[in-house]
C-alpha cells in the first residue's frame, strides 16, 4: 500500500495520509511528469491547458529541491536573450 507522508504531518496528530485509493484510482493519463519543480509544474499546467490529462509525481513538497534555491522562473531558451 502506498502511503504519502506529508512534510508537515509530524506537526499534526496524523502521521500519514492514505492516498492509493483516494488520489490515484484506476486512471489513464496522457502525460506523466516526474518532478514538481518549476519546469515540471509549468509543463503540467501547459499540458492541462491544452486538454491533456496530466499526473505529476514529486518526491517531496512541490518546488522544494532545486526550485527552492533558484529564481523560480521557467527558462525561456537562449532566443529571448537576443532581444
N, CA, C and O atoms as a Maestro MAE file, in Angstrom:
{
 s_m_m2io_version
 :::
 2.0.0
}

f_m_ct {
 s_m_title
 :::
 protein
 m_atom[332] {
  # First column is atom index #
  i_m_mmod_type
  r_m_x_coord
  r_m_y_coord
  r_m_z_coord
  i_m_residue_number
  s_m_chain_name
  s_m_pdb_residue_name
  s_m_pdb_atom_name
  i_m_atomic_number
  :::
  1 25 0.835 -1.173 0.000 1 A "UNK " " N  " 7
  2 3 0.000 0.000 0.000 1 A "UNK " " CA " 6
  3 2 0.885 1.243 0.000 1 A "UNK " " C  " 6
  4 15 1.865 1.316 0.741 1 A "UNK " " O  " 8
  5 25 0.541 2.195 -0.816 2 A "UNK " " N  " 7
  6 3 1.287 3.441 -0.906 2 A "UNK " " CA " 6
  7 2 0.816 4.388 0.187 2 A "UNK " " C  " 6
  8 15 -0.383 4.628 0.333 2 A "UNK " " O  " 8
  9 25 1.744 4.916 0.941 3 A "UNK " " N  " 7
  10 3 1.417 5.875 1.997 3 A "UNK " " CA " 6
  11 2 2.206 7.148 1.752 3 A "UNK " " C  " 6
  12 15 3.429 7.113 1.622 3 A "UNK " " O  " 8
  13 25 1.511 8.267 1.688 4 A "UNK " " N  " 7
  14 3 2.151 9.556 1.481 4 A "UNK " " CA " 6
  15 2 2.393 10.199 2.830 4 A "UNK " " C  " 6
  16 15 1.446 10.475 3.566 4 A "UNK " " O  " 8
  17 25 3.649 10.440 3.162 5 A "UNK " " N  " 7
  18 3 3.974 11.127 4.407 5 A "UNK " " CA " 6
  19 2 4.228 12.593 4.096 5 A "UNK " " C  " 6
  20 15 5.255 12.947 3.517 5 A "UNK " " O  " 8
  21 25 3.294 13.430 4.482 6 A "UNK " " N  " 7
  22 3 3.405 14.849 4.187 6 A "UNK " " CA " 6
  23 2 4.495 15.480 5.043 6 A "UNK " " C  " 6
  24 15 4.750 15.044 6.166 6 A "UNK " " O  " 8
  25 25 5.133 16.506 4.500 7 A "UNK " " N  " 7
  26 3 6.250 17.166 5.177 7 A "UNK " " CA " 6
  27 2 5.825 17.740 6.533 7 A "UNK " " C  " 6
  28 15 6.644 17.803 7.450 7 A "UNK " " O  " 8
  29 25 4.564 18.159 6.679 8 A "UNK " " N  " 7
  30 3 4.093 18.744 7.928 8 A "UNK " " CA " 6
  31 2 3.309 17.753 8.795 8 A "UNK " " C  " 6
  32 15 2.724 18.145 9.805 8 A "UNK " " O  " 8
  33 25 3.294 16.477 8.408 9 A "UNK " " N  " 7
  34 3 2.461 15.518 9.134 9 A "UNK " " CA " 6
  35 2 2.898 15.337 10.578 9 A "UNK " " C  " 6
  36 15 2.071 15.005 11.428 9 A "UNK " " O  " 8
  37 25 4.163 15.545 10.877 10 A "UNK " " N  " 7
  38 3 4.645 15.373 12.243 10 A "UNK " " CA " 6
  39 2 4.146 16.495 13.162 10 A "UNK " " C  " 6
  40 15 4.180 16.359 14.385 10 A "UNK " " O  " 8
  41 25 3.682 17.603 12.569 11 A "UNK " " N  " 7
  42 3 3.170 18.709 13.366 11 A "UNK " " CA " 6
  43 2 1.702 18.513 13.742 11 A "UNK " " C  " 6
  44 15 1.159 19.258 14.557 11 A "UNK " " O  " 8
  45 25 1.074 17.519 13.151 12 A "UNK " " N  " 7
  46 3 -0.334 17.252 13.434 12 A "UNK " " CA " 6
  47 2 -0.468 15.908 14.122 12 A "UNK " " C  " 6
  48 15 0.523 15.207 14.330 12 A "UNK " " O  " 8
  49 25 -1.688 15.550 14.473 13 A "UNK " " N  " 7
  50 3 -1.898 14.246 15.102 13 A "UNK " " CA " 6
  51 2 -1.871 13.111 14.089 13 A "UNK " " C  " 6
  52 15 -1.844 11.942 14.473 13 A "UNK " " O  " 8
  53 25 -1.879 13.441 12.788 14 A "UNK " " N  " 7
  54 3 -1.843 12.414 11.752 14 A "UNK " " CA " 6
  55 2 -0.401 12.195 11.326 14 A "UNK " " C  " 6
  56 15 0.330 13.162 11.109 14 A "UNK " " O  " 8
  57 25 0.016 10.956 11.203 15 A "UNK " " N  " 7
  58 3 1.387 10.702 10.764 15 A "UNK " " CA " 6
  59 2 1.455 10.215 9.328 15 A "UNK " " C  " 6
  60 15 2.549 10.025 8.797 15 A "UNK " " O  " 8
  61 25 0.321 10.009 8.692 16 A "UNK " " N  " 7
  62 3 0.325 9.631 7.286 16 A "UNK " " CA " 6
  63 2 -1.050 9.891 6.683 16 A "UNK " " C  " 6
  64 15 -2.040 10.074 7.393 16 A "UNK " " O  " 8
  65 25 -1.082 9.903 5.381 17 A "UNK " " N  " 7
  66 3 -2.336 10.064 4.652 17 A "UNK " " CA " 6
  67 2 -2.415 8.916 3.659 17 A "UNK " " C  " 6
  68 15 -1.537 8.778 2.806 17 A "UNK " " O  " 8
  69 25 -3.446 8.095 3.754 18 A "UNK " " N  " 7
  70 3 -3.640 7.006 2.804 18 A "UNK " " CA " 6
  71 2 -4.109 7.587 1.481 18 A "UNK " " C  " 6
  72 15 -5.168 8.213 1.425 18 A "UNK " " O  " 8
  73 25 -3.344 7.394 0.420 19 A "UNK " " N  " 7
  74 3 -3.712 8.044 -0.830 19 A "UNK " " CA " 6
  75 2 -3.895 7.099 -2.001 19 A "UNK " " C  " 6
  76 15 -4.365 7.534 -3.052 19 A "UNK " " O  " 8
  77 25 -3.552 5.851 -1.874 20 A "UNK " " N  " 7
  78 3 -3.624 4.956 -3.034 20 A "UNK " " CA " 6
  79 2 -5.025 4.928 -3.635 20 A "UNK " " C  " 6
  80 15 -5.184 5.183 -4.829 20 A "UNK " " O  " 8
  81 25 -6.027 4.628 -2.843 21 A "UNK " " N  " 7
  82 3 -7.378 4.507 -3.379 21 A "UNK " " CA " 6
  83 2 -8.061 5.858 -3.559 21 A "UNK " " C  " 6
  84 15 -8.928 6.002 -4.421 21 A "UNK " " O  " 8
  85 25 -7.684 6.835 -2.765 22 A "UNK " " N  " 7
  86 3 -8.348 8.130 -2.835 22 A "UNK " " CA " 6
  87 2 -7.818 8.997 -3.960 22 A "UNK " " C  " 6
  88 15 -8.598 9.542 -4.740 22 A "UNK " " O  " 8
  89 25 -6.515 9.132 -4.054 23 A "UNK " " N  " 7
  90 3 -5.927 10.076 -5.000 23 A "UNK " " CA " 6
  91 2 -5.644 9.465 -6.359 23 A "UNK " " C  " 6
  92 15 -5.678 10.171 -7.366 23 A "UNK " " O  " 8
  93 25 -5.367 8.183 -6.412 24 A "UNK " " N  " 7
  94 3 -4.980 7.572 -7.679 24 A "UNK " " CA " 6
  95 2 -5.857 6.365 -8.006 24 A "UNK " " C  " 6
  96 15 -5.363 5.238 -8.026 24 A "UNK " " O  " 8
  97 25 -7.144 6.578 -8.261 25 A "UNK " " N  " 7
  98 3 -7.946 5.451 -8.714 25 A "UNK " " CA " 6
  99 2 -7.439 5.010 -10.081 25 A "UNK " " C  " 6
  100 15 -6.578 5.668 -10.665 25 A "UNK " " O  " 8
  101 25 -7.960 3.915 -10.589 26 A "UNK " " N  " 7
  102 3 -7.502 3.454 -11.905 26 A "UNK " " CA " 6
  103 2 -7.815 4.520 -12.938 26 A "UNK " " C  " 6
  104 15 -8.972 4.721 -13.309 26 A "UNK " " O  " 8
  105 25 -6.790 5.190 -13.393 27 A "UNK " " N  " 7
  106 3 -6.939 6.287 -14.338 27 A "UNK " " CA " 6
  107 2 -5.825 6.209 -15.363 27 A "UNK " " C  " 6
  108 15 -4.687 5.879 -15.033 27 A "UNK " " O  " 8
  109 25 -6.152 6.509 -16.590 28 A "UNK " " N  " 7
  110 3 -5.139 6.618 -17.636 28 A "UNK " " CA " 6
  111 2 -4.843 8.094 -17.850 28 A "UNK " " C  " 6
  112 15 -5.748 8.927 -17.877 28 A "UNK " " O  " 8
  113 25 -3.559 8.401 -18.003 29 A "UNK " " N  " 7
  114 3 -3.137 9.778 -18.216 29 A "UNK " " CA " 6
  115 2 -2.482 9.906 -19.581 29 A "UNK " " C  " 6
  116 15 -1.856 8.965 -20.070 29 A "UNK " " O  " 8
  117 25 -2.630 11.068 -20.190 30 A "UNK " " N  " 7
  118 3 -1.929 11.352 -21.439 30 A "UNK " " CA " 6
  119 2 -0.459 11.644 -21.181 30 A "UNK " " C  " 6
  120 15 0.394 11.354 -22.019 30 A "UNK " " O  " 8
  121 25 -0.164 12.218 -20.021 31 A "UNK " " N  " 7
  122 3 1.199 12.638 -19.704 31 A "UNK " " CA " 6
  123 2 1.479 12.402 -18.229 31 A "UNK " " C  " 6
  124 15 0.673 12.767 -17.373 31 A "UNK " " O  " 8
  125 25 2.622 11.793 -17.933 32 A "UNK " " N  " 7
  126 3 3.056 11.581 -16.552 32 A "UNK " " CA " 6
  127 2 4.373 12.314 -16.376 32 A "UNK " " C  " 6
  128 15 5.338 12.024 -17.083 32 A "UNK " " O  " 8
  129 25 4.431 13.250 -15.452 33 A "UNK " " N  " 7
  130 3 5.612 14.085 -15.248 33 A "UNK " " CA " 6
  131 2 6.253 13.714 -13.925 33 A "UNK " " C  " 6
  132 15 5.584 13.659 -12.893 33 A "UNK " " O  " 8
  133 25 7.556 13.458 -13.960 34 A "UNK " " N  " 7
  134 3 8.316 13.165 -12.749 34 A "UNK " " CA " 6
  135 2 9.091 14.419 -12.383 34 A "UNK " " C  " 6
  136 15 9.976 14.842 -13.126 34 A "UNK " " O  " 8
  137 25 8.769 15.011 -11.253 35 A "UNK " " N  " 7
  138 3 9.447 16.217 -10.793 35 A "UNK " " CA " 6
  139 2 8.498 17.394 -10.748 35 A "UNK " " C  " 6
  140 15 7.981 17.821 -11.780 35 A "UNK " " O  " 8
  141 25 8.266 17.920 -9.561 36 A "UNK " " N  " 7
  142 3 7.327 19.018 -9.387 36 A "UNK " " CA " 6
  143 2 7.997 20.351 -9.170 36 A "UNK " " C  " 6
  144 15 7.475 21.209 -8.458 36 A "UNK " " O  " 8
  145 25 9.159 20.530 -9.783 37 A "UNK " " N  " 7
  146 3 9.816 21.830 -9.720 37 A "UNK " " CA " 6
  147 2 9.141 22.799 -10.667 37 A "UNK " " C  " 6
  148 15 8.054 22.522 -11.173 37 A "UNK " " O  " 8
  149 25 9.775 23.930 -10.910 38 A "UNK " " N  " 7
  150 3 9.163 24.958 -11.754 38 A "UNK " " CA " 6
  151 2 8.933 24.455 -13.172 38 A "UNK " " C  " 6
  152 15 7.916 24.784 -13.783 38 A "UNK " " O  " 8
  153 25 9.857 23.664 -13.704 39 A "UNK " " N  " 7
  154 3 9.670 23.157 -15.065 39 A "UNK " " CA " 6
  155 2 8.600 22.078 -15.120 39 A "UNK " " C  " 6
  156 15 7.755 22.096 -16.016 39 A "UNK " " O  " 8
  157 25 8.619 21.142 -14.184 40 A "UNK " " N  " 7
  158 3 7.591 20.107 -14.162 40 A "UNK " " CA " 6
  159 2 6.203 20.684 -13.959 40 A "UNK " " C  " 6
  160 15 5.254 20.279 -14.630 40 A "UNK " " O  " 8
  161 25 6.078 21.632 -13.034 41 A "UNK " " N  " 7
  162 3 4.785 22.265 -12.782 41 A "UNK " " CA " 6
  163 2 4.335 23.087 -13.987 41 A "UNK " " C  " 6
  164 15 3.151 23.111 -14.323 41 A "UNK " " O  " 8
  165 25 5.283 23.758 -14.630 42 A "UNK " " N  " 7
  166 3 4.955 24.545 -15.820 42 A "UNK " " CA " 6
  167 2 4.494 23.677 -16.974 42 A "UNK " " C  " 6
  168 15 3.536 24.015 -17.670 42 A "UNK " " O  " 8
  169 25 5.178 22.554 -17.177 43 A "UNK " " N  " 7
  170 3 4.784 21.622 -18.237 43 A "UNK " " CA " 6
  171 2 3.411 21.036 -17.932 43 A "UNK " " C  " 6
  172 15 2.575 20.905 -18.826 43 A "UNK " " O  " 8
  173 25 3.177 20.683 -16.666 44 A "UNK " " N  " 7
  174 3 1.878 20.127 -16.277 44 A "UNK " " CA " 6
  175 2 0.758 21.136 -16.528 44 A "UNK " " C  " 6
  176 15 -0.296 20.778 -17.054 44 A "UNK " " O  " 8
  177 25 0.983 22.384 -16.156 45 A "UNK " " N  " 7
  178 3 -0.034 23.419 -16.354 45 A "UNK " " CA " 6
  179 2 -0.300 23.653 -17.837 45 A "UNK " " C  " 6
  180 15 -1.451 23.793 -18.248 45 A "UNK " " O  " 8
  181 25 0.760 23.696 -18.639 46 A "UNK " " N  " 7
  182 3 0.611 23.913 -20.073 46 A "UNK " " CA " 6
  183 2 -0.140 22.755 -20.724 46 A "UNK " " C  " 6
  184 15 -1.050 22.967 -21.525 46 A "UNK " " O  " 8
  185 25 0.249 21.526 -20.373 47 A "UNK " " N  " 7
  186 3 -0.396 20.353 -20.962 47 A "UNK " " CA " 6
  187 2 -1.867 20.270 -20.562 47 A "UNK " " C  " 6
  188 15 -2.719 19.948 -21.390 47 A "UNK " " O  " 8
  189 25 -2.165 20.560 -19.297 48 A "UNK " " N  " 7
  190 3 -3.561 20.543 -18.845 48 A "UNK " " CA " 6
  191 2 -4.369 21.624 -19.561 48 A "UNK " " C  " 6
  192 15 -5.536 21.418 -19.892 48 A "UNK " " O  " 8
  193 25 -3.745 22.765 -19.796 49 A "UNK " " N  " 7
  194 3 -4.407 23.833 -20.529 49 A "UNK " " CA " 6
  195 2 -4.696 23.479 -21.973 49 A "UNK " " C  " 6
  196 15 -5.588 24.057 -22.594 49 A "UNK " " O  " 8
  197 25 -3.945 22.530 -22.507 50 A "UNK " " N  " 7
  198 3 -4.162 22.061 -23.878 50 A "UNK " " CA " 6
  199 2 -5.124 20.879 -23.939 50 A "UNK " " C  " 6
  200 15 -5.353 20.312 -25.008 50 A "UNK " " O  " 8
  201 25 -5.686 20.509 -22.789 51 A "UNK " " N  " 7
  202 3 -6.687 19.457 -22.769 51 A "UNK " " CA " 6
  203 2 -6.181 18.064 -22.458 51 A "UNK " " C  " 6
  204 15 -6.960 17.112 -22.506 51 A "UNK " " O  " 8
  205 25 -4.897 17.907 -22.140 52 A "UNK " " N  " 7
  206 3 -4.360 16.594 -21.797 52 A "UNK " " CA " 6
  207 2 -4.658 16.277 -20.338 52 A "UNK " " C  " 6
  208 15 -4.754 17.179 -19.506 52 A "UNK " " O  " 8
  209 25 -4.806 14.989 -20.033 53 A "UNK " " N  " 7
  210 3 -4.909 14.586 -18.632 53 A "UNK " " CA " 6
  211 2 -3.495 14.342 -18.133 53 A "UNK " " C  " 6
  212 15 -2.728 13.601 -18.748 53 A "UNK " " O  " 8
  213 25 -3.156 14.968 -17.016 54 A "UNK " " N  " 7
  214 3 -1.772 15.014 -16.543 54 A "UNK " " CA " 6
  215 2 -1.683 14.491 -15.115 54 A "UNK " " C  " 6
  216 15 -2.535 14.784 -14.276 54 A "UNK " " O  " 8
  217 25 -0.629 13.706 -14.852 55 A "UNK " " N  " 7
  218 3 -0.282 13.303 -13.488 55 A "UNK " " CA " 6
  219 2 1.125 13.801 -13.219 55 A "UNK " " C  " 6
  220 15 2.018 13.625 -14.049 55 A "UNK " " O  " 8
  221 25 1.329 14.418 -12.068 56 A "UNK " " N  " 7
  222 3 2.640 14.926 -11.689 56 A "UNK " " CA " 6
  223 2 3.078 14.217 -10.411 56 A "UNK " " C  " 6
  224 15 2.332 14.156 -9.434 56 A "UNK " " O  " 8
  225 25 4.290 13.686 -10.433 57 A "UNK " " N  " 7
  226 3 4.825 12.946 -9.290 57 A "UNK " " CA " 6
  227 2 6.015 13.714 -8.728 57 A "UNK " " C  " 6
  228 15 6.938 14.065 -9.463 57 A "UNK " " O  " 8
  229 25 5.991 13.974 -7.426 58 A "UNK " " N  " 7
  230 3 7.082 14.694 -6.770 58 A "UNK " " CA " 6
  231 2 7.463 13.949 -5.501 58 A "UNK " " C  " 6
  232 15 6.593 13.526 -4.739 58 A "UNK " " O  " 8
  233 25 8.761 13.790 -5.273 59 A "UNK " " N  " 7
  234 3 9.234 13.049 -4.112 59 A "UNK " " CA " 6
  235 2 8.948 13.796 -2.809 59 A "UNK " " C  " 6
  236 15 8.586 13.173 -1.811 59 A "UNK " " O  " 8
  237 25 9.102 15.103 -2.806 60 A "UNK " " N  " 7
  238 3 8.890 15.907 -1.602 60 A "UNK " " CA " 6
  239 2 7.783 16.915 -1.862 60 A "UNK " " C  " 6
  240 15 6.903 16.673 -2.688 60 A "UNK " " O  " 8
  241 25 7.820 18.029 -1.173 61 A "UNK " " N  " 7
  242 3 6.858 19.088 -1.411 61 A "UNK " " CA " 6
  243 2 7.175 19.752 -2.746 61 A "UNK " " C  " 6
  244 15 8.332 19.756 -3.167 61 A "UNK " " O  " 8
  245 25 6.177 20.310 -3.419 62 A "UNK " " N  " 7
  246 3 6.409 20.945 -4.712 62 A "UNK " " CA " 6
  247 2 7.431 22.075 -4.589 62 A "UNK " " C  " 6
  248 15 7.390 22.866 -3.647 62 A "UNK " " O  " 8
  249 25 8.330 22.134 -5.540 63 A "UNK " " N  " 7
  250 3 9.356 23.178 -5.627 63 A "UNK " " CA " 6
  251 2 10.220 23.257 -4.377 63 A "UNK " " C  " 6
  252 15 10.600 24.351 -3.962 63 A "UNK " " O  " 8
  253 25 10.535 22.123 -3.772 64 A "UNK " " N  " 7
  254 3 11.322 22.138 -2.536 64 A "UNK " " CA " 6
  255 2 12.794 21.805 -2.746 64 A "UNK " " C  " 6
  256 15 13.590 21.953 -1.819 64 A "UNK " " O  " 8
  257 25 13.168 21.370 -3.913 65 A "UNK " " N  " 7
  258 3 14.567 20.987 -4.147 65 A "UNK " " CA " 6
  259 2 15.280 22.109 -4.898 65 A "UNK " " C  " 6
  260 15 15.485 23.189 -4.343 65 A "UNK " " O  " 8
  261 25 15.656 21.871 -6.138 66 A "UNK " " N  " 7
  262 3 16.381 22.866 -6.916 66 A "UNK " " CA " 6
  263 2 15.589 24.163 -7.046 66 A "UNK " " C  " 6
  264 15 16.156 25.250 -6.940 66 A "UNK " " O  " 8
  265 25 14.296 24.056 -7.273 67 A "UNK " " N  " 7
  266 3 13.474 25.255 -7.456 67 A "UNK " " CA " 6
  267 2 13.446 26.147 -6.226 67 A "UNK " " C  " 6
  268 15 13.247 27.355 -6.349 67 A "UNK " " O  " 8
  269 25 13.640 25.582 -5.050 68 A "UNK " " N  " 7
  270 3 13.610 26.411 -3.845 68 A "UNK " " CA " 6
  271 2 14.832 27.309 -3.743 68 A "UNK " " C  " 6
  272 15 14.823 28.284 -2.992 68 A "UNK " " O  " 8
  273 25 15.876 26.993 -4.483 69 A "UNK " " N  " 7
  274 3 17.104 27.787 -4.440 69 A "UNK " " CA " 6
  275 2 17.341 28.574 -5.718 69 A "UNK " " C  " 6
  276 15 18.423 29.130 -5.909 69 A "UNK " " O  " 8
  277 25 16.346 28.631 -6.597 70 A "UNK " " N  " 7
  278 3 16.539 29.312 -7.873 70 A "UNK " " CA " 6
  279 2 15.675 30.569 -7.936 70 A "UNK " " C  " 6
  280 15 15.062 30.972 -6.948 70 A "UNK " " O  " 8
  281 25 15.642 31.173 -9.116 71 A "UNK " " N  " 7
  282 3 14.835 32.378 -9.305 71 A "UNK " " CA " 6
  283 2 13.360 32.061 -9.515 71 A "UNK " " C  " 6
  284 15 12.537 32.973 -9.594 71 A "UNK " " O  " 8
  285 25 13.016 30.776 -9.607 72 A "UNK " " N  " 7
  286 3 11.643 30.303 -9.793 72 A "UNK " " CA " 6
  287 2 11.029 30.781 -11.105 72 A "UNK " " C  " 6
  288 15 9.821 31.005 -11.185 72 A "UNK " " O  " 8
  289 25 11.855 30.935 -12.122 73 A "UNK " " N  " 7
  290 3 11.390 31.309 -13.444 73 A "UNK " " CA " 6
  291 2 11.633 30.161 -14.405 73 A "UNK " " C  " 6
  292 15 12.662 29.489 -14.334 73 A "UNK " " O  " 8
  293 25 10.688 29.938 -15.303 74 A "UNK " " N  " 7
  294 3 10.887 28.935 -16.343 74 A "UNK " " CA " 6
  295 2 11.840 29.521 -17.364 74 A "UNK " " C  " 6
  296 15 11.646 30.648 -17.819 74 A "UNK " " O  " 8
  297 25 12.865 28.773 -17.728 75 A "UNK " " N  " 7
  298 3 13.853 29.248 -18.694 75 A "UNK " " CA " 6
  299 2 13.212 29.328 -20.064 75 A "UNK " " C  " 6
  300 15 12.644 28.347 -20.544 75 A "UNK " " O  " 8
  301 25 13.297 30.478 -20.693 76 A "UNK " " N  " 7
  302 3 12.676 30.699 -21.990 76 A "UNK " " CA " 6
  303 2 13.557 30.345 -23.161 76 A "UNK " " C  " 6
  304 15 13.167 30.577 -24.305 76 A "UNK " " O  " 8
  305 25 14.726 29.795 -22.925 77 A "UNK " " N  " 7
  306 3 15.638 29.477 -24.010 77 A "UNK " " CA " 6
  307 2 16.593 30.626 -24.257 77 A "UNK " " C  " 6
  308 15 16.519 31.665 -23.601 77 A "UNK " " O  " 8
  309 25 17.485 30.432 -25.206 78 A "UNK " " N  " 7
  310 3 18.501 31.448 -25.479 78 A "UNK " " CA " 6
  311 2 18.011 32.543 -26.418 78 A "UNK " " C  " 6
  312 15 18.601 33.622 -26.457 78 A "UNK " " O  " 8
  313 25 16.949 32.291 -27.172 79 A "UNK " " N  " 7
  314 3 16.485 33.293 -28.128 79 A "UNK " " CA " 6
  315 2 16.041 34.581 -27.462 79 A "UNK " " C  " 6
  316 15 16.216 35.661 -28.027 79 A "UNK " " O  " 8
  317 25 15.471 34.488 -26.277 80 A "UNK " " N  " 7
  318 3 14.980 35.708 -25.631 80 A "UNK " " CA " 6
  319 2 16.128 36.630 -25.234 80 A "UNK " " C  " 6
  320 15 15.906 37.822 -25.019 80 A "UNK " " O  " 8
  321 25 17.341 36.111 -25.131 81 A "UNK " " N  " 7
  322 3 18.492 36.945 -24.796 81 A "UNK " " CA " 6
  323 2 18.919 37.828 -25.963 81 A "UNK " " C  " 6
  324 15 19.595 38.837 -25.763 81 A "UNK " " O  " 8
  325 25 18.528 37.452 -27.184 82 A "UNK " " N  " 7
  326 3 18.911 38.219 -28.368 82 A "UNK " " CA " 6
  327 2 18.203 39.565 -28.430 82 A "UNK " " C  " 6
  328 15 18.700 40.489 -29.074 82 A "UNK " " O  " 8
  329 25 17.068 39.694 -27.784 83 A "UNK " " N  " 7
  330 3 16.269 40.924 -27.926 83 A "UNK " " CA " 6
  331 2 16.267 41.702 -26.670 83 A "UNK " " C  " 6
  332 15 15.648 42.764 -26.603 83 A "UNK " " O  " 8
  :::
 }
 m_bond[331] {
  # First column is bond index #
  i_m_from
  i_m_to
  i_m_order
  :::
  1 1 2 1
  2 2 3 1
  3 3 4 2
  4 3 5 1
  5 5 6 1
  6 6 7 1
  7 7 8 2
  8 7 9 1
  9 9 10 1
  10 10 11 1
  11 11 12 2
  12 11 13 1
  13 13 14 1
  14 14 15 1
  15 15 16 2
  16 15 17 1
  17 17 18 1
  18 18 19 1
  19 19 20 2
  20 19 21 1
  21 21 22 1
  22 22 23 1
  23 23 24 2
  24 23 25 1
  25 25 26 1
  26 26 27 1
  27 27 28 2
  28 27 29 1
  29 29 30 1
  30 30 31 1
  31 31 32 2
  32 31 33 1
  33 33 34 1
  34 34 35 1
  35 35 36 2
  36 35 37 1
  37 37 38 1
  38 38 39 1
  39 39 40 2
  40 39 41 1
  41 41 42 1
  42 42 43 1
  43 43 44 2
  44 43 45 1
  45 45 46 1
  46 46 47 1
  47 47 48 2
  48 47 49 1
  49 49 50 1
  50 50 51 1
  51 51 52 2
  52 51 53 1
  53 53 54 1
  54 54 55 1
  55 55 56 2
  56 55 57 1
  57 57 58 1
  58 58 59 1
  59 59 60 2
  60 59 61 1
  61 61 62 1
  62 62 63 1
  63 63 64 2
  64 63 65 1
  65 65 66 1
  66 66 67 1
  67 67 68 2
  68 67 69 1
  69 69 70 1
  70 70 71 1
  71 71 72 2
  72 71 73 1
  73 73 74 1
  74 74 75 1
  75 75 76 2
  76 75 77 1
  77 77 78 1
  78 78 79 1
  79 79 80 2
  80 79 81 1
  81 81 82 1
  82 82 83 1
  83 83 84 2
  84 83 85 1
  85 85 86 1
  86 86 87 1
  87 87 88 2
  88 87 89 1
  89 89 90 1
  90 90 91 1
  91 91 92 2
  92 91 93 1
  93 93 94 1
  94 94 95 1
  95 95 96 2
  96 95 97 1
  97 97 98 1
  98 98 99 1
  99 99 100 2
  100 99 101 1
  101 101 102 1
  102 102 103 1
  103 103 104 2
  104 103 105 1
  105 105 106 1
  106 106 107 1
  107 107 108 2
  108 107 109 1
  109 109 110 1
  110 110 111 1
  111 111 112 2
  112 111 113 1
  113 113 114 1
  114 114 115 1
  115 115 116 2
  116 115 117 1
  117 117 118 1
  118 118 119 1
  119 119 120 2
  120 119 121 1
  121 121 122 1
  122 122 123 1
  123 123 124 2
  124 123 125 1
  125 125 126 1
  126 126 127 1
  127 127 128 2
  128 127 129 1
  129 129 130 1
  130 130 131 1
  131 131 132 2
  132 131 133 1
  133 133 134 1
  134 134 135 1
  135 135 136 2
  136 135 137 1
  137 137 138 1
  138 138 139 1
  139 139 140 2
  140 139 141 1
  141 141 142 1
  142 142 143 1
  143 143 144 2
  144 143 145 1
  145 145 146 1
  146 146 147 1
  147 147 148 2
  148 147 149 1
  149 149 150 1
  150 150 151 1
  151 151 152 2
  152 151 153 1
  153 153 154 1
  154 154 155 1
  155 155 156 2
  156 155 157 1
  157 157 158 1
  158 158 159 1
  159 159 160 2
  160 159 161 1
  161 161 162 1
  162 162 163 1
  163 163 164 2
  164 163 165 1
  165 165 166 1
  166 166 167 1
  167 167 168 2
  168 167 169 1
  169 169 170 1
  170 170 171 1
  171 171 172 2
  172 171 173 1
  173 173 174 1
  174 174 175 1
  175 175 176 2
  176 175 177 1
  177 177 178 1
  178 178 179 1
  179 179 180 2
  180 179 181 1
  181 181 182 1
  182 182 183 1
  183 183 184 2
  184 183 185 1
  185 185 186 1
  186 186 187 1
  187 187 188 2
  188 187 189 1
  189 189 190 1
  190 190 191 1
  191 191 192 2
  192 191 193 1
  193 193 194 1
  194 194 195 1
  195 195 196 2
  196 195 197 1
  197 197 198 1
  198 198 199 1
  199 199 200 2
  200 199 201 1
  201 201 202 1
  202 202 203 1
  203 203 204 2
  204 203 205 1
  205 205 206 1
  206 206 207 1
  207 207 208 2
  208 207 209 1
  209 209 210 1
  210 210 211 1
  211 211 212 2
  212 211 213 1
  213 213 214 1
  214 214 215 1
  215 215 216 2
  216 215 217 1
  217 217 218 1
  218 218 219 1
  219 219 220 2
  220 219 221 1
  221 221 222 1
  222 222 223 1
  223 223 224 2
  224 223 225 1
  225 225 226 1
  226 226 227 1
  227 227 228 2
  228 227 229 1
  229 229 230 1
  230 230 231 1
  231 231 232 2
  232 231 233 1
  233 233 234 1
  234 234 235 1
  235 235 236 2
  236 235 237 1
  237 237 238 1
  238 238 239 1
  239 239 240 2
  240 239 241 1
  241 241 242 1
  242 242 243 1
  243 243 244 2
  244 243 245 1
  245 245 246 1
  246 246 247 1
  247 247 248 2
  248 247 249 1
  249 249 250 1
  250 250 251 1
  251 251 252 2
  252 251 253 1
  253 253 254 1
  254 254 255 1
  255 255 256 2
  256 255 257 1
  257 257 258 1
  258 258 259 1
  259 259 260 2
  260 259 261 1
  261 261 262 1
  262 262 263 1
  263 263 264 2
  264 263 265 1
  265 265 266 1
  266 266 267 1
  267 267 268 2
  268 267 269 1
  269 269 270 1
  270 270 271 1
  271 271 272 2
  272 271 273 1
  273 273 274 1
  274 274 275 1
  275 275 276 2
  276 275 277 1
  277 277 278 1
  278 278 279 1
  279 279 280 2
  280 279 281 1
  281 281 282 1
  282 282 283 1
  283 283 284 2
  284 283 285 1
  285 285 286 1
  286 286 287 1
  287 287 288 2
  288 287 289 1
  289 289 290 1
  290 290 291 1
  291 291 292 2
  292 291 293 1
  293 293 294 1
  294 294 295 1
  295 295 296 2
  296 295 297 1
  297 297 298 1
  298 298 299 1
  299 299 300 2
  300 299 301 1
  301 301 302 1
  302 302 303 1
  303 303 304 2
  304 303 305 1
  305 305 306 1
  306 306 307 1
  307 307 308 2
  308 307 309 1
  309 309 310 1
  310 310 311 1
  311 311 312 2
  312 311 313 1
  313 313 314 1
  314 314 315 1
  315 315 316 2
  316 315 317 1
  317 317 318 1
  318 318 319 1
  319 319 320 2
  320 319 321 1
  321 321 322 1
  322 322 323 1
  323 323 324 2
  324 323 325 1
  325 325 326 1
  326 326 327 1
  327 327 328 2
  328 327 329 1
  329 329 330 1
  330 330 331 1
  331 331 332 2
  :::
 }
}
